[in-house]
């Protein structure tokens, strides 16, 4: 990924075809996944784009909640089907394998449920041998289990072990109830950089709602980390 001074470049010639987002509850992972898919759509006109919501643990506040927005932008949305009205028996659609079988696609997988949820990746481990991919761990330092560098590294290892795939990078999406502020990102960068030093996993970019970020930052934080400015697509209850 081109981490130029102008921010994150998603030019299809320079990036993998599949991006997988994992993380702890409350990290804002689904919002990051949706906005990332939308950015892929804008910057990769020669590819079809899909987003697979593979959260088979939590049926609430998922990337599929942004289906209408995504489909209007010509992004294919794939989600689990819940067999019963009490949404406790999900089944994963075979449509998600399109990304592996059709090279005209670029895609995003939104994986929920922490280490239990990422086991779905382990079940398709052999498929990843056939595609270029990255697995990004979305981090919110204002959540209990990722509040310090040691906690972040511990969770990254748990996710890697459960999925049998290595974490490629950290995404700093530190926020309080969905509101990412200038101070939050500035303070969280220190924690993420420490976690990066301990684990060897790079901080790939930061993200936050555009409405809460200083306009002067543009697409890079003051310390030089690429910044994805997001629009809100998933709405949480107060």
Backbone as numpy.savetxt, mean C-alpha at the origin, in Angstrom:
# Nx Ny Nz CAx CAy CAz Cx Cy Cz
12.46 2.05 -8.67 11.62 3.24 -8.67 12.50 4.47 -8.67
12.18 5.40 -9.55 12.97 6.62 -9.70 12.60 7.60 -8.60
13.49 7.77 -7.64 13.24 8.69 -6.54 13.90 10.03 -6.87
13.41 10.68 -7.92 14.02 11.93 -8.37 13.56 13.08 -7.51
14.14 14.24 -7.74 13.78 15.41 -6.94 12.34 15.84 -7.18
11.74 15.37 -8.26 10.35 15.69 -8.55 9.39 14.70 -7.93
9.90 13.79 -7.11 9.01 12.87 -6.41 9.06 11.47 -6.97
7.91 10.76 -6.88 7.84 9.36 -7.27 7.52 9.26 -8.75
8.32 8.53 -9.48 8.03 8.29 -10.88 7.52 6.88 -11.06
6.37 6.74 -11.74 5.80 5.42 -11.97 5.83 5.07 -13.45
6.78 5.62 -14.17 6.92 5.28 -15.58 7.06 3.78 -15.74
6.26 3.18 -16.61 6.20 1.72 -16.71 7.52 1.09 -17.11
8.40 1.86 -17.74 9.68 1.30 -18.14 10.61 1.09 -16.96
10.29 1.73 -15.83 11.22 1.72 -14.70 10.72 0.95 -13.48
9.48 0.47 -13.51 8.90 -0.12 -12.30 8.38 -1.52 -12.54
8.21 -2.30 -11.47 7.61 -3.63 -11.59 6.16 -3.55 -12.04
5.58 -4.72 -12.36 4.18 -4.75 -12.77 3.23 -4.91 -11.59
3.72 -5.35 -10.44 2.85 -5.60 -9.30 3.40 -4.96 -8.03
2.54 -4.24 -7.33 2.88 -3.64 -6.05 1.92 -4.19 -5.00
2.48 -4.70 -3.92 1.69 -5.31 -2.85 1.83 -4.45 -1.60
0.70 -4.04 -1.01 0.71 -3.21 0.19 0.23 -4.01 1.39
1.07 -4.05 2.42 0.75 -4.75 3.67 0.94 -3.77 4.81
0.48 -4.15 6.01 0.68 -3.26 7.14 -0.22 -3.60 8.30
-0.02 -2.85 9.39 -0.80 -3.07 10.60 -2.17 -2.43 10.48
-3.10 -2.86 11.33 -4.40 -2.22 11.41 -4.22 -0.74 11.73
-4.97 0.10 11.02 -4.90 1.53 11.30 -3.76 2.26 10.61
-3.06 1.57 9.72 -1.94 2.22 9.03 -2.41 3.12 7.89
-3.65 2.96 7.45 -4.13 3.70 6.28 -3.71 3.04 4.99
-3.39 1.77 5.06 -2.87 1.01 3.92 -3.80 1.04 2.71
-5.10 0.89 2.94 -6.04 0.82 1.82 -6.11 2.14 1.06
-6.10 3.25 1.79 -6.10 4.56 1.12 -4.84 4.74 0.29
-3.71 4.30 0.83 -2.46 4.37 0.08 -2.54 3.51 -1.18
-3.08 2.30 -1.05 -3.18 1.39 -2.19 -4.07 1.98 -3.29
-5.19 2.57 -2.90 -6.10 3.16 -3.88 -5.43 4.32 -4.61
-4.80 5.22 -3.86 -4.16 6.37 -4.50 -2.98 5.95 -5.36
-2.28 4.90 -4.94 -1.17 4.40 -5.74 -1.68 3.84 -7.07
-2.78 3.11 -7.02 -3.37 2.56 -8.25 -3.81 3.68 -9.19
-4.37 4.74 -8.64 -4.81 5.86 -9.46 -3.62 6.55 -10.12
-2.52 6.64 -9.38 -1.32 7.25 -9.94 -0.72 6.37 -11.04
-0.75 5.07 -10.83 -0.30 4.15 -11.88 -1.12 4.35 -13.15
-2.43 4.52 -12.98 -3.32 4.71 -14.13 -2.93 5.96 -14.91
-2.67 7.05 -14.20 -2.35 8.31 -14.86 -1.01 8.26 -15.60
-0.07 7.48 -15.07 1.29 7.54 -15.59 1.68 6.33 -16.43
0.74 5.43 -16.69 1.02 4.24 -17.50 -0.11 4.00 -18.48
-0.15 4.81 -19.50 -1.24 4.76 -20.47 -1.24 3.49 -21.31
-0.10 2.82 -21.40 -0.01 1.65 -22.26 -0.36 0.35 -21.54
-0.70 0.42 -20.27 -1.06 -0.77 -19.51 -2.49 -0.68 -18.99
-3.10 -1.83 -18.83 -4.34 -1.92 -18.07 -3.94 -1.96 -16.59
-4.79 -1.40 -15.74 -4.49 -1.33 -14.30 -5.58 -2.06 -13.52
-5.16 -2.85 -12.54 -6.13 -3.48 -11.65 -5.73 -3.26 -10.20
-6.72 -3.25 -9.34 -6.50 -3.24 -7.90 -7.26 -4.42 -7.32
-6.55 -5.30 -6.64 -7.17 -6.45 -5.99 -7.21 -6.22 -4.50
-8.42 -6.12 -3.95 -8.60 -5.99 -2.51 -8.61 -7.41 -1.95
-7.51 -7.80 -1.35 -7.37 -9.18 -0.86 -7.41 -9.23 0.66
-8.15 -8.30 1.25 -8.35 -8.33 2.70 -9.45 -9.33 3.00
-9.06 -10.52 3.41 -10.03 -11.57 3.71 -10.30 -11.66 5.21
-9.77 -10.70 5.98 -9.94 -10.70 7.43 -10.95 -9.66 7.88
-10.80 -8.43 7.38 -11.65 -7.32 7.82 -12.52 -6.84 6.67
-13.85 -7.02 6.74 -14.72 -6.60 5.65 -15.05 -5.11 5.66
-14.47 -4.35 6.58 -14.79 -2.93 6.71 -13.58 -2.06 6.36
-13.86 -0.86 5.82 -12.82 0.13 5.51 -11.72 -0.46 4.64
-12.13 -0.95 3.47 -11.19 -1.59 2.56 -11.12 -0.81 1.26
-10.11 -1.13 0.44 -9.93 -0.40 -0.81 -11.11 -0.58 -1.75
-11.83 -1.70 -1.63 -12.99 -1.91 -2.50 -14.07 -0.86 -2.25
-14.02 -0.18 -1.11 -14.98 0.89 -0.83 -14.84 2.04 -1.82
-13.72 2.11 -2.51 -13.49 3.16 -3.51 -13.77 2.65 -4.92
-14.53 1.57 -5.04 -14.76 0.94 -6.35 -15.30 1.94 -7.38
-16.28 2.72 -7.01 -16.89 3.63 -7.97 -15.87 4.62 -8.54
-15.04 5.19 -7.66 -14.00 6.12 -8.11 -13.01 5.42 -9.04
-12.58 4.23 -8.65 -11.59 3.49 -9.42 -12.13 3.09 -10.80
-13.32 2.57 -10.83 -13.86 2.09 -12.10 -14.14 3.24 -13.06
-14.48 4.42 -12.54 -14.65 5.59 -13.40 -13.34 5.99 -14.06
-12.22 5.62 -13.41 -10.90 5.93 -13.96 -10.31 4.75 -14.73
-11.17 3.80 -15.05 -10.77 2.64 -15.85 -9.75 1.76 -15.13
-9.96 1.58 -13.83 -9.13 0.67 -13.03 -10.00 -0.50 -12.64
-9.59 -1.69 -13.00 -10.35 -2.89 -12.69 -10.23 -3.21 -11.20
-11.35 -3.47 -10.55 -11.36 -3.76 -9.11 -11.78 -5.21 -8.88
-10.97 -5.91 -8.11 -11.22 -7.31 -7.77 -11.29 -7.40 -6.25
-12.30 -8.09 -5.74 -12.46 -8.16 -4.29 -12.98 -9.53 -3.87
-12.80 -9.88 -2.59 -13.31 -11.15 -2.10 -14.84 -11.17 -2.15
-15.38 -12.35 -2.33 -16.82 -12.52 -2.26 -17.16 -13.13 -0.92
-18.14 -12.53 -0.24 -18.53 -13.04 1.08 -19.77 -13.90 0.93
-19.61 -15.17 1.29 -20.65 -16.16 1.01 -21.93 -15.92 1.80
-21.83 -15.39 3.01 -22.99 -15.23 3.86 -23.23 -13.76 4.20
-24.43 -13.44 4.63 -24.72 -12.06 4.94 -23.96 -11.55 6.16
-23.45 -12.46 6.99 -22.65 -12.01 8.14 -21.17 -11.85 7.78
-20.84 -11.87 6.50 -19.52 -11.61 5.92 -18.39 -12.34 6.64
-18.62 -13.59 7.02 -17.55 -14.29 7.73 -16.91 -15.41 6.92
-17.34 -15.61 5.66 -16.78 -16.69 4.86 -16.36 -16.16 3.50
-15.24 -15.46 3.42 -14.81 -14.88 2.15 -14.15 -15.90 1.24
-14.29 -15.69 -0.05 -13.56 -16.50 -1.01 -12.89 -15.56 -2.00
-11.65 -15.84 -2.35 -10.88 -14.95 -3.21 -11.15 -15.30 -4.67
-11.47 -14.30 -5.45 -11.77 -14.51 -6.86 -10.53 -14.88 -7.65
-10.70 -15.81 -8.59 -9.60 -16.19 -9.47 -9.19 -15.07 -10.40
-9.99 -13.99 -10.47 -9.66 -12.85 -11.32 -8.32 -12.23 -10.96
-7.93 -12.36 -9.69 -6.70 -11.72 -9.25 -5.48 -12.25 -9.98
-5.59 -13.46 -10.56 -4.46 -14.05 -11.25 -4.21 -13.40 -12.61
-5.10 -12.49 -13.01 -4.90 -11.77 -14.27 -3.55 -11.08 -14.31
-3.13 -10.54 -13.18 -1.87 -9.80 -13.14 -0.68 -10.71 -13.45
-0.78 -11.97 -13.07 0.31 -12.91 -13.33 0.26 -13.46 -14.76
-0.94 -13.60 -15.30 -1.11 -14.26 -16.59 -1.13 -13.33 -17.78
-1.41 -12.05 -17.55 -1.58 -11.10 -18.65 -0.57 -9.97 -18.50
0.50 -9.95 -19.30 1.55 -8.93 -19.16 1.10 -7.52 -19.52
-0.11 -7.36 -20.04 -0.59 -6.02 -20.36 -1.09 -5.30 -19.11
-1.15 -6.01 -17.97 -1.63 -5.43 -16.72 -0.48 -4.96 -15.84
-0.73 -3.84 -15.14 0.01 -3.48 -13.94 -1.00 -3.51 -12.81
-0.57 -3.85 -11.59 -1.56 -4.00 -10.55 -1.09 -3.67 -9.16
-2.08 -3.54 -8.27 -1.88 -3.28 -6.85 -2.67 -4.33 -6.08
-2.03 -4.97 -5.10 -2.70 -5.86 -4.17 -2.77 -5.15 -2.81
-3.96 -5.04 -2.27 -4.16 -4.49 -0.92 -4.42 -5.67 0.01
-3.44 -5.98 0.85 -3.51 -7.15 1.73 -3.78 -6.69 3.15
-4.84 -7.20 3.77 -5.18 -6.79 5.13 -4.97 -7.91 6.12
-5.15 -7.57 7.39 -5.12 -8.59 8.42 -3.78 -8.89 9.02
-2.81 -7.99 8.84 -1.48 -8.18 9.41 -0.92 -9.56 9.02
-0.25 -10.28 9.95 0.41 -11.53 9.56 -0.59 -12.60 9.16
-1.78 -12.62 9.76 -2.78 -13.61 9.38 -3.28 -13.37 7.96
-3.47 -12.10 7.62 -3.96 -11.76 6.29 -2.96 -12.02 5.19
-1.66 -11.79 5.47 -0.67 -11.93 4.40 -0.38 -13.39 4.05
-0.95 -14.31 4.81 -0.76 -15.72 4.45 -1.34 -16.05 3.09
-2.26 -15.20 2.62 -2.78 -15.41 1.28 -1.67 -15.30 0.24
-0.65 -14.47 0.54 0.49 -14.36 -0.36 1.31 -15.64 -0.37
1.45 -16.25 0.80 2.18 -17.50 0.90 1.53 -18.58 0.06
0.20 -18.55 -0.01 -0.53 -19.58 -0.76 -0.30 -19.47 -2.27
0.13 -18.30 -2.73 0.40 -18.12 -4.16 1.88 -17.82 -4.41
2.73 -18.28 -3.50 4.15 -17.96 -3.55 4.78 -18.27 -4.90
4.45 -19.40 -5.50 5.09 -19.77 -6.77 4.74 -18.81 -7.90
3.59 -18.16 -7.80 3.17 -17.22 -8.83 4.10 -16.01 -8.90
4.66 -15.63 -7.77 5.51 -14.45 -7.73 6.84 -14.66 -8.45
7.17 -15.90 -8.74 8.40 -16.17 -9.49 8.28 -15.74 -10.95
7.06 -15.48 -11.39 6.83 -15.18 -12.81 6.60 -13.70 -13.08
6.78 -12.84 -12.06 6.45 -11.43 -12.25 7.41 -10.55 -11.45
7.65 -9.34 -11.95 8.44 -8.37 -11.19 7.49 -7.68 -10.21
7.90 -7.59 -8.93 6.99 -7.06 -7.92 7.77 -6.37 -6.80
7.03 -5.60 -6.00 7.54 -5.01 -4.78 6.48 -5.18 -3.69
6.93 -5.42 -2.47 6.02 -5.50 -1.33 6.35 -4.35 -0.39
5.40 -3.46 -0.20 5.61 -2.28 0.62 4.80 -2.39 1.91
5.45 -2.10 3.03 4.78 -2.08 4.33 4.43 -0.64 4.68
3.13 -0.38 4.79 2.65 0.95 5.15 2.70 1.09 6.67
3.31 2.17 7.14 3.56 2.34 8.57 2.91 3.62 9.09
2.23 3.49 10.22 1.69 4.63 10.95 2.30 4.58 12.35
3.21 5.47 12.64 3.91 5.42 13.93 3.00 5.80 15.10
1.79 6.23 14.80 0.84 6.57 15.86 -0.08 5.42 16.21
0.27 4.22 15.76 -0.45 3.00 16.13 0.43 2.21 17.10
-0.17 1.47 18.04 0.58 0.85 19.13 1.75 -0.05 18.73
1.56 -0.93 17.73 2.60 -1.91 17.44 3.67 -1.41 16.48
3.51 -0.19 15.98 4.53 0.38 15.09 4.91 1.78 15.56
4.91 1.97 16.86 5.18 3.29 17.43 6.67 3.60 17.54
7.52 2.58 17.44 8.96 2.81 17.50 9.66 1.91 16.49
10.93 2.16 16.30 11.69 1.44 15.28 11.69 -0.07 15.51
11.84 -0.47 16.77 11.89 -1.90 17.09 10.56 -2.58 16.75
9.45 -1.90 17.04 8.14 -2.46 16.72 7.92 -2.59 15.23
8.37 -1.60 14.49 8.24 -1.63 13.03 9.03 -2.80 12.45
10.26 -2.96 12.90 11.11 -4.04 12.39 10.52 -5.41 12.76
9.98 -5.52 13.96 9.38 -6.78 14.40 8.18 -7.14 13.52
7.33 -6.16 13.25 6.16 -6.44 12.41 6.59 -6.76 10.98
7.58 -6.06 10.47 8.07 -6.34 9.11 8.54 -7.78 9.00
9.23 -8.27 10.02 9.70 -9.65 10.02 8.54 -10.63 10.09
7.53 -10.31 10.91 6.36 -11.17 11.02 5.61 -11.26 9.69
5.49 -10.14 9.00 4.81 -10.13 7.71 5.60 -10.89 6.66
6.92 -10.73 6.69 7.77 -11.45 5.74 7.71 -12.96 5.99
7.73 -13.35 7.25 7.68 -14.77 7.59 6.34 -15.39 7.16
5.25 -14.67 7.43 3.93 -15.21 7.12 3.68 -15.30 5.62
4.22 -14.34 4.86 4.00 -14.32 3.41 5.04 -15.11 2.63
6.18 -15.37 3.28 7.33 -16.00 2.63 7.88 -15.12 1.50
7.72 -13.81 1.68 8.22 -12.83 0.72 8.84 -11.68 1.50
9.90 -11.11 0.98 10.60 -10.04 1.68 9.90 -8.70 1.50
9.97 -7.86 2.53 9.47 -6.50 2.44 10.47 -5.66 1.64
9.98 -4.97 0.60 10.86 -4.20 -0.28 11.11 -2.79 0.22
10.14 -2.24 0.96 10.29 -0.87 1.41 9.21 -0.47 2.39
9.51 0.60 3.15 8.55 1.17 4.08 7.87 2.38 3.43
6.57 2.56 3.70 5.84 3.75 3.31 5.43 4.47 4.59
5.85 5.71 4.75 5.50 6.48 5.95 4.15 7.15 5.73
3.12 6.56 6.32 1.77 7.12 6.23 1.25 7.48 7.62
2.13 8.01 8.45 1.78 8.31 9.84 0.66 9.35 9.90
-0.37 9.01 10.63 -1.54 9.89 10.71 -2.31 9.65 11.99
-3.16 10.58 12.32 -4.07 10.47 13.45 -5.49 10.53 12.91
-6.18 9.38 12.91 -7.54 9.29 12.40 -7.66 9.82 10.98
-6.68 9.47 10.16 -6.74 9.83 8.76 -6.19 11.20 8.42
-5.83 11.99 9.41 -5.33 13.33 9.16 -3.81 13.36 9.31
-3.10 13.37 8.19 -1.65 13.44 8.21 -1.22 14.89 8.17
-0.47 15.32 9.18 -0.06 16.71 9.26 1.43 16.86 9.00
1.83 18.09 8.82 3.25 18.39 8.60 4.09 17.88 9.77
3.68 18.18 10.98 4.44 17.77 12.15 4.50 16.25 12.28
3.38 15.58 11.94 3.33 14.12 12.04 4.37 13.48 11.13
4.43 13.94 9.89 5.39 13.35 8.96 6.83 13.69 9.33
7.06 14.91 9.78 8.42 15.29 10.15 8.94 14.45 11.32
8.09 14.21 12.31 8.51 13.42 13.47 8.59 11.94 13.15
7.68 11.46 12.30 7.66 10.04 11.98 8.84 9.63 11.10
9.33 10.55 10.29 10.48 10.24 9.43 11.67 9.78 10.26
11.85 10.37 11.42 12.97 10.00 12.29 12.85 8.53 12.70
11.63 8.13 13.07 11.38 6.75 13.49 11.56 5.79 12.33
11.03 6.13 11.16 11.15 5.26 9.99 12.60 5.11 9.55
13.36 6.17 9.62 14.77 6.08 9.23 15.55 5.19 10.19
15.19 5.22 11.47 15.83 4.33 12.43 15.46 2.89 12.14
14.19 2.64 11.82 13.75 1.28 11.47 14.46 0.80 10.21
14.66 1.71 9.28 15.36 1.37 8.05 16.81 0.97 8.33
17.46 1.73 9.22 18.85 1.42 9.58 18.96 0.07 10.27
17.97 -0.27 11.10 17.99 -1.55 11.81 17.72 -2.74 10.90
16.84 -2.54 9.93 16.36 -3.65 9.10 17.00 -3.75 7.73
17.54 -2.64 7.24 18.05 -2.62 5.88 16.96 -2.40 4.85
15.73 -2.15 5.31 14.60 -1.90 4.41 14.50 -0.40 4.18
14.53 0.06 2.94 14.52 1.51 2.69 13.15 2.14 2.91
13.16 3.43 3.22 11.92 4.21 3.24 11.70 4.68 1.80
10.68 4.16 1.16 10.49 4.40 -0.27 9.81 5.74 -0.53
8.73 6.01 0.19 8.10 7.31 0.09 7.20 7.55 1.29
6.77 8.79 1.44 5.80 9.17 2.46 4.49 9.48 1.75
3.40 9.48 2.51 2.11 9.78 1.91 1.23 10.51 2.92
0.32 11.31 2.40 -0.60 12.03 3.26 -1.68 12.67 2.42
-2.80 13.00 3.05 -3.89 13.67 2.35 -3.44 15.06 1.92
-3.64 15.36 0.68 -3.18 16.63 0.12 -3.71 17.81 0.92
-4.95 17.70 1.41 -5.57 18.81 2.14 -4.85 19.14 3.43
-4.05 18.19 3.95 -3.38 18.40 5.24 -1.88 18.66 5.11
-1.37 18.73 3.89 0.06 18.89 3.68 0.39 20.30 3.19
1.53 20.84 3.59 1.93 22.17 3.10 2.10 22.17 1.58
1.53 23.14 0.93 1.64 23.24 -0.52 3.10 23.39 -0.94
3.89 24.02 -0.07 5.30 24.28 -0.40 6.13 23.01 -0.52
5.66 21.92 0.06 6.41 20.66 -0.02 6.42 20.09 -1.43
5.40 20.36 -2.19 5.31 19.74 -3.51 5.24 18.24 -3.38
6.13 17.52 -4.08 6.10 16.06 -4.08 7.30 15.45 -3.35
7.92 16.26 -2.47 9.07 15.79 -1.70 8.99 16.41 -0.30
9.26 15.63 0.75 9.27 16.18 2.10 10.54 17.02 2.30
10.59 17.85 3.31 11.78 18.69 3.53 13.07 17.91 3.66
13.01 16.65 4.12 14.24 15.86 4.25 14.59 15.09 2.98
13.78 15.27 1.93 14.12 14.67 0.65 13.45 13.35 0.34
12.46 12.93 1.14 11.73 11.69 0.86 10.59 12.00 -0.10
10.45 11.18 -1.15 9.37 11.38 -2.11 8.03 11.32 -1.40
7.09 12.13 -1.85 5.81 12.28 -1.17 4.66 12.04 -2.14
3.76 11.12 -1.79 2.55 10.92 -2.57 1.41 11.68 -1.88
0.95 12.71 -2.54 -0.15 13.52 -2.02 -1.45 12.84 -2.42
-2.29 12.50 -1.45 -3.46 11.66 -1.70 -4.77 12.46 -1.63
-5.75 11.97 -2.35 -7.12 12.43 -2.20 -7.88 11.39 -1.39
-8.78 11.82 -0.53 -9.53 10.88 0.29 -10.53 10.11 -0.56
-10.49 8.80 -0.50 -11.42 7.95 -1.26 -12.19 6.99 -0.37
-11.70 6.77 0.85 -12.33 5.84 1.79 -12.73 6.64 3.02
-13.98 6.59 3.37 -14.48 7.43 4.45 -14.76 6.58 5.69
-14.22 7.02 6.81 -14.32 6.29 8.07 -15.39 6.95 8.96
-16.03 6.11 9.73 -17.02 6.62 10.67 -16.34 7.38 11.80
-16.98 8.41 12.30 -16.41 9.17 13.41 -16.50 8.38 14.71
